[in-house]
Amino acid sequence: MAILDLIEYIDSRPDEIVHRIPEYGSGEFRLGSQCVVRESQQTVFVRDGKALDILPPGRHTLTTANIPLLTGIIGLPFGSKSPFRAEVYYVMMREFTGLKWGTTQPVVFRDSEFGMIRIRAFGTYSMQVKDPQVFVNQIVGTQSTYSTSDIENYLRTIIINEFNDMMGETLTTLLDVQAKTVDLATAALHSLTDNFERIGLEIRSFQIGAITPPDEVQTAIDQRSAMGAIGNMQTYTQYQAAQAIGGLGQGGEGGQGSNLAEGAGLGAGIGIGAAMADALRQSMAGGQQPAQQAQAGGQRFCPNCGNPVPAGAKFCPSCGHNVSATAACPKCATENPTGSKFCQNCGTALGTT
């Protein structure tokens, strides 16, 4: 294999995090070889499976000065031209955006308004490599190339575990989701920092797309919103009944709207009729009650003006009517004017038993 005198990597894919040179096996290098590292890259020099050093952006000549560990690892029997085998891992240091996270299955959430419900959550985040050597040693290993798709599932699991714990501590009901979205995202960002740094990464941003309940809970929320918009249910019902009565007979030419209006008007009419019948019954009962109470208490009333007359009085103190010239009904004891043929209260023929 030819000695690599110039090492560089230019055309990385948008989702590629690490690329190894050479891609298969190890390559032959020697002191004096050139290594070019661009602004968005850092390189990790690895020999015999051990990371020797990190080279920052710039053009580097491989010497024991910039890679001190080479001195004790490789022998120099032929001077500085002695070849040695190693690998160079180019690590992309740019920020990787638009990475997705979300619950694969609904998770159980104890809601203060709706009880135990199942919810789904999803969103996006961005991250970048913070410690290239840790990331290569712990995650990439000996792979020739490593992209976001290789680690996305692993990071998604970490995010969901932390997000579930954090949501249970921060959120009490789904009705407060819109007001707490920023707080939830900020809390998740801080709680995930240690998990990402442990593998040499840094989470840069975290966004919550939505937290959604199942369809039946969404229906319950819609119903509660509708009831809140209506306000006082009794007033709303009275208004609907009044509208139905006012529109009775104006429901169109026999369409569905006409049938509904007629049905509503008929129902309201039945209710009003029942109320009127009840009022009439109470009125009739009330008309008989004073006479019966008067007779029970021994008090008399003037048959001319209806005002009370003191016991034993012959004339009404209000109108002067002769109250002694009356005939008592043999059935209800109501006082009737002299000459009356029938009782003015119950219709019984006077002078008969």
C-alpha positions, 0 to 999 in steps of 0.5 A, a space after each residue: 500500500 502506498 504511503 499517504 503523504 497528504 490526508 484530507 477529506 472534503 466531500 462529506 454528506 449532509 448527515 455524515 458525522 465521522 469519516 475514516 481515512 482509509 475507509 478499510 483497514 489502516 493506512 501507511 503514514 510517516 513523519 512529514 506527511 501532510 494532514 489538512 483539516 478544514 474549519 468545520 472539522 477536527 481529526 482524531 489520530 488512531 493507531 492500534 485502536 488507541 486515540 493518539 491526539 486531536 488535530 484542529 483546523 489547519 494544515 499539519 505536518 505529522 511530527 512528534 511535536 504535534 503528536 507527542 504520543 508517536 514518540 513512544 509508540 513507533 520505532 524509528 529504525 530508518 529515521 524520519 522516513 520510517 512508515 507506520 500504520 494508523 487511521 485518521 478520523 475526520 469528525 464534522 464539527 458543524 451543527 446537525 439540525 432538523 433531527 426528529 424525536 417522538 414517542 413510538 407508542 402512547 405514554 400514560 400521563 396522569 392529567 389533573 382534569 381528565 385522569 389517566 390518559 395516553 398521549 403522544 409527543 414529537 418535535 425536533 432538536 439539533 446537536 453537534 460533536 463537543 469532544 471528538 475523541 470521546 465520541 470516536 472512542 465510545 460511539 463510532 469505534 472502528 466504523 469507516 463512516 458514521 452518520 446521524 441515522 446511525 445514532 438517531 434511534 439511540 438519542 431518541 430513546 434518551 430524549 423520550 425517557 428524560 422527556 417523560 420524567 420532566 413532563 410528569 414534574 412540570 405539566 399537570 394538565 393538557 389544557 396548559 400545554 400551550 402556555 408551558 411549551 417554552 418551559 417544557 422545551 427549556 427544561 428538556 434541553 437542560 435535562 438532556 445536557 449530561 446525557 449528550 455530553 457523556 458520549 461527546 455530544 452537545 444538544 444545541 436546541 430542542 423544540 416541541 412540535 405537539 403533545 396530543 391526546 387520543 381522539 376521545 380526549 380531544 372530543 371532550 376538550 372540544 365539548 368543554 370549549 363549546 360549553 364555555 362559549 355558550 355560558 349560562 345553559 339555562 339562558 341559552 335554552 330559553 333563547 333557543 326556545 324563544 327563537 323556535 317559537 318566533 320562527 314557527 311557520 317561517 321554516 322555509 318550504 318544507 326542508 329539513 330546517 323547516 322540520 327542525 323549526 317546527 319540532 322545536 316550536 312544537 316542543 316549546 308550545 307544549 311546555 308553555 301550554 303545560 305552564 299555563 294550565 298549571 297557573 290556571 289550576 293554581 288561580 282557580 284553587 286560589 279563588 276558592 281558598 279565600 272564601 273557604 278560609 273566611 268561613 273557617 275563621 268566621 269573617 265576612 266580606 261585602 258581596 258588593 265591594 268584596 272588602 271585609 266586614 266586622 262580625 255583627 255589622 249590618 252595613 259594609 264600612 267601605 261602601 255602605 251596602 246592607 250586608 245583613 240582607 244576604 242569603 247564605 249558601 247551604 253548600 259552601 256558606 258563601 253570603 249572597 245578595 238578597 234575591 239571588 237564585 244561585 250561589 255566586 261561588 258554587 252555583 248551588 240553587 239557593 233555598 234548596 238543600 
